[in-house]
Amino acid sequence: MRVHLLTALAAGLLLAANSPKDDAKNDVKKFAGTWTVASIERNGDKVDAEALKDAKIIFKGDQFTLRGAEGEMKGTITLDPSKKPPTITAKGTSSSGEEFTAYGIYELKGDTLKICYSTEGEDQRPKEFKTTAESSSTLAVYKRSKK
């Protein structure tokens, strides 16, 4: 009798658990909307706040549009929240028509989204949310727009 109860309990837990694909879809939904750029740090140096004042990123499903002083970038994101820290891969096209792939990690807490990424290849994906002069990475902090 105990074996049957344990088997039924285990089966129920397996059915109730989200698959990694479901977790990624849930996080994509949490990204939805417009985010303003609060700060950017590249290779250990902070980007001047004045240069970021009108910058924003808009997520719609797995699509994004980044608008700022350097023009507009568009592309898609792939999330993997099963990794520690969760990973993000963005593929897109810059305003000059150049294609890019960014390999990063993300943290979403309330109305704050942090993404630390590198465009130097998947083996250069950041492991933590910081940059150094040697890292060739970027840390972007976004705040959910209330508008």
Secondary structure, 3 states (H helix, E strand, C coil): CHHHHHHHHHHHHHHHCCCHHHHHHHHHHHHCEEEEEEEEEECCEECCHHHHCCCEEEEECCEEEEEECCEEEEEEEEEECCCCCCEEEEEEECCCCCEEEEEEEEEEECCEEEEEEECCCHHHCCCCCCCCCCCCCEEEEEEECCC
